[in-house]
Amino acid sequence: MIRKVPKIGKKFKLDIGCGDKPGEGYVGMDIRDCGQEVLWDARQGIPFPDESVDEIRSSHFMEHLKDDESIDMLQEILRVLKHKGRFYCRVPHQSHPTAYYFGHYTFWNEWRVEALNRMTEPLHPFIIEKNEQEGFELIFTIKKL
């Protein structure tokens, strides 16, 4: 359900799995009703047209998806991103205990991100921006070329 149709205009930014705190300037989308603009299960796709989003962020969402759902989600993100659009993803690093919370189905580290780049049909070049094994987070991005 989309409570308020976001203006897809000059600069459209989407926060997938935002919970009750979408990033500033982002349209929030989550499966749980936290009052965000878009109440939606992202596993069903992203309810926006091809190449309509300038920037997507996801913080502590991807680990809740299974392997095949993760690949589907990344393909869907690439579908809606505009040319030169960016995707920022923050996940718990596999070496930290928080990675093993109930409800986490995938475990992320630098090798997993690198494996995305080595797929037989690569999705896109994923770049690790920040790898804080001690600080528990792994942040990776893609820029759609």
C-alpha positions as CSV (number, residue, x, y, z in Angstrom):
1,M,0.0,0.0,0.0
2,I,1.3,3.4,-0.9
3,R,-0.2,5.9,1.6
4,K,1.0,9.0,-0.3
5,V,2.2,8.7,-3.8
6,P,5.8,10.0,-3.8
7,K,6.8,12.6,-6.4
8,I,9.0,10.8,-8.8
9,G,10.7,13.8,-10.2
10,K,14.1,15.4,-10.3
11,K,15.6,13.6,-7.3
12,F,13.9,10.5,-6.0
13,K,15.5,8.6,-3.1
14,L,14.1,5.4,-1.6
15,D,14.9,3.7,1.8
16,I,14.1,0.0,1.6
17,G,13.4,-1.6,5.0
18,C,13.4,1.7,6.8
19,G,11.5,0.8,9.9
20,D,10.4,3.9,11.8
21,K,13.4,5.9,10.7
22,P,13.7,6.5,6.9
23,G,16.8,8.4,6.0
24,E,16.4,12.2,5.6
25,G,15.2,13.0,2.2
26,Y,14.2,9.4,1.4
27,V,10.8,7.9,0.8
28,G,10.5,5.1,3.3
29,M,9.4,1.6,2.4
30,D,8.9,-1.3,4.8
31,I,6.8,-4.4,5.3
32,R,6.0,-3.3,8.9
33,D,3.6,-0.4,9.4
34,C,5.8,2.3,11.0
35,G,4.0,5.2,9.5
36,Q,6.3,5.4,6.4
37,E,5.0,6.4,3.0
38,V,5.2,3.0,1.4
39,L,3.9,-0.1,3.2
40,W,5.1,-2.9,1.0
41,D,6.9,-6.3,1.1
42,A,10.0,-5.6,-1.0
43,R,10.2,-9.3,-1.8
44,Q,7.3,-8.7,-4.1
45,G,9.3,-6.2,-6.1
46,I,9.7,-2.5,-5.9
47,P,6.5,-0.7,-6.8
48,F,8.1,1.9,-9.0
49,P,8.8,2.1,-12.8
50,D,12.1,1.1,-14.4
51,E,14.9,3.7,-14.0
52,S,12.8,6.0,-11.8
53,V,15.0,6.1,-8.6
54,D,18.2,8.2,-8.2
55,E,19.4,6.6,-5.0
56,I,18.4,3.6,-2.8
57,R,19.6,2.9,0.6
58,S,19.1,-0.2,2.8
59,S,20.3,-0.4,6.4
60,H,20.0,-3.8,8.1
61,F,17.5,-5.2,5.7
62,M,19.4,-7.5,3.2
63,E,20.3,-10.0,6.0
64,H,16.6,-10.7,6.4
65,L,16.4,-12.1,2.9
66,K,17.3,-15.7,1.8
67,D,20.0,-16.2,-0.9
68,D,17.5,-16.3,-3.8
69,E,15.6,-13.3,-2.4
70,S,18.8,-11.3,-2.1
71,I,19.6,-11.9,-5.8
72,D,16.1,-11.0,-6.8
73,M,16.2,-7.9,-4.6
74,L,19.5,-6.7,-6.1
75,Q,18.1,-7.3,-9.7
76,E,15.0,-5.3,-8.7
77,I,17.1,-2.5,-7.3
78,L,19.1,-2.3,-10.6
79,R,15.8,-2.3,-12.5
80,V,14.5,0.8,-10.7
81,L,17.8,2.7,-10.4
82,K,18.3,5.5,-13.0
83,H,21.4,5.7,-15.1
84,K,24.3,6.7,-12.7
85,G,22.0,5.9,-9.7
86,R,23.5,4.6,-6.5
87,F,22.6,1.8,-4.1
88,Y,24.0,1.9,-0.5
89,C,23.7,-1.2,1.6
90,R,24.6,-1.6,5.3
91,V,24.5,-5.1,6.8
92,P,26.0,-6.6,10.0
93,H,29.4,-8.1,9.3
94,Q,29.4,-11.9,9.6
95,S,32.2,-11.8,12.2
96,H,29.9,-9.9,14.7
97,P,27.4,-11.6,17.0
98,T,24.6,-9.4,15.7
99,A,24.8,-11.1,12.4
100,Y,23.3,-14.2,14.0
101,Y,20.1,-12.6,15.4
102,F,16.9,-14.6,14.7
103,G,15.4,-13.5,11.4
104,H,18.7,-13.1,9.7
105,Y,19.0,-15.6,6.8
106,T,22.1,-14.4,5.0
107,F,25.5,-13.5,6.4
108,W,27.6,-10.8,4.8
109,N,31.3,-10.3,4.6
110,E,33.7,-9.0,2.0
111,W,33.9,-12.4,0.3
112,R,30.2,-12.6,-0.2
113,V,30.2,-9.2,-1.8
114,E,33.1,-10.2,-4.0
115,A,31.1,-13.4,-5.0
116,L,28.4,-11.1,-6.4
117,N,31.0,-9.7,-8.7
118,R,32.1,-13.2,-9.8
119,M,28.6,-14.6,-10.7
120,T,28.4,-16.1,-14.1
121,E,25.9,-13.4,-15.0
122,P,27.2,-10.5,-12.9
123,L,24.6,-8.2,-11.5
124,H,26.9,-5.2,-11.4
125,P,30.2,-4.2,-9.9
126,F,29.7,-4.0,-6.1
127,I,32.2,-2.0,-4.2
128,I,32.9,-2.3,-0.5
129,E,33.0,1.2,0.9
130,K,33.5,0.4,4.6
131,N,34.4,-2.9,6.3
132,E,34.2,-2.6,10.0
133,Q,34.7,-6.1,11.3
134,E,35.4,-4.7,14.7
135,G,32.6,-2.2,14.5
136,F,30.2,-4.9,13.2
137,E,29.2,-3.4,9.9
138,L,29.9,-3.9,6.2
139,I,28.8,-1.2,3.8
140,F,28.8,-1.9,0.0
141,T,27.6,0.1,-2.9
142,I,26.9,0.0,-6.6
143,K,26.7,2.8,-9.1
144,K,24.6,2.0,-12.1
145,L,26.7,2.8,-15.2
